[in-house]
Amino acid sequence: MALDDDDSECPAEVQSDSTSTSNAVVFTQANVATWVLIALSGVFLAARLWCRHRFSKLWWDDALLVVSWVCRAFNVLRSWTLTGLNRLS
């Protein structure tokens, strides 16, 4: 039995292995991109809060930004934990 480039000739174990490796790479890339964006937005939020505190007053919109950033970071952490635990098993 000769194996061509066609995946249909490939044994099921090999197909499953390559698919899980591909999914792991995509998961890792998405995870890194998400955490980099969360970190960058946190840096900009901290800079905004420092400038507002130093040069003017903090207001309700600053509190809303902090609450939304914390909710987003928590949501990313929860999503990462749930999908990460599924990937390990």
C-alpha positions as CSV (number, residue, x, y, z in Angstrom):
1,M,0.0,0.0,0.0
2,A,1.7,3.2,-1.2
3,L,1.1,6.5,0.6
4,D,0.4,9.5,-1.6
5,D,0.0,13.1,-0.6
6,D,-3.7,12.4,-0.1
7,D,-4.7,12.2,3.6
8,S,-7.3,9.5,3.0
9,E,-4.6,6.9,2.6
10,C,-3.0,7.9,5.9
11,P,-3.8,5.8,9.0
12,A,-6.2,7.3,11.4
13,E,-3.6,7.6,14.2
14,V,-1.4,9.8,12.0
15,Q,-4.3,12.0,10.9
16,S,-5.4,12.5,14.5
17,D,-1.8,13.3,15.6
18,S,-1.2,15.9,12.9
19,T,-4.6,17.5,13.5
20,S,-4.1,17.8,17.3
21,T,-0.6,19.3,16.7
22,S,-2.0,21.8,14.2
23,N,-4.8,22.7,16.7
24,A,-2.2,23.1,19.5
25,V,-0.2,25.5,17.4
26,V,-3.3,27.6,16.5
27,F,-4.4,27.6,20.1
28,T,-0.9,28.8,21.2
29,Q,-0.8,31.5,18.7
30,A,-4.2,32.8,19.6
31,N,-3.4,32.6,23.2
32,V,-0.2,34.6,22.8
33,A,-1.9,37.2,20.6
34,T,-4.7,37.6,23.2
35,W,-2.4,38.1,26.1
36,V,-0.2,40.5,24.3
37,L,-3.3,42.6,23.4
38,I,-4.6,42.5,27.0
39,A,-1.1,43.6,28.3
40,L,-0.9,46.5,25.8
41,S,-4.4,47.7,26.6
42,G,-3.5,47.5,30.3
43,V,-0.4,49.6,29.7
44,F,-2.4,52.2,27.9
45,L,-5.1,52.2,30.6
46,A,-2.5,52.6,33.3
47,A,-1.0,55.5,31.4
48,R,-4.4,57.1,31.0
49,L,-5.2,56.7,34.7
50,W,-1.8,58.1,35.7
51,C,-2.2,61.2,33.4
52,R,-5.8,61.8,34.5
53,H,-4.8,61.5,38.2
54,R,-1.7,63.7,37.8
55,F,-3.1,66.4,35.5
56,S,-6.9,66.4,36.2
57,K,-9.6,64.5,38.0
58,L,-10.6,60.9,37.6
59,W,-14.2,60.6,36.5
60,W,-16.9,58.0,36.0
61,D,-15.6,57.1,32.5
62,D,-12.2,56.1,34.0
63,A,-14.0,53.8,36.4
64,L,-16.0,52.3,33.6
65,L,-12.8,51.6,31.6
66,V,-11.2,49.9,34.6
67,V,-14.3,47.7,35.2
68,S,-14.5,46.8,31.5
69,W,-10.8,46.0,31.3
70,V,-11.0,43.8,34.4
71,C,-14.1,42.0,33.0
72,R,-12.3,41.4,29.7
73,A,-9.1,40.1,31.4
74,F,-11.2,37.8,33.5
75,N,-13.1,36.6,30.5
76,V,-9.9,35.8,28.6
77,L,-8.4,34.1,31.6
78,R,-11.5,32.0,32.1
79,S,-11.7,31.1,28.4
80,W,-8.0,30.2,28.4
81,T,-8.3,28.1,31.5
82,L,-11.3,26.2,30.1
83,T,-9.9,25.5,26.7
84,G,-6.4,24.9,28.0
85,L,-7.7,22.2,30.4
86,N,-9.5,20.6,27.5
87,R,-6.4,20.6,25.4
88,L,-4.3,18.8,28.1
89,S,-6.7,15.9,28.4
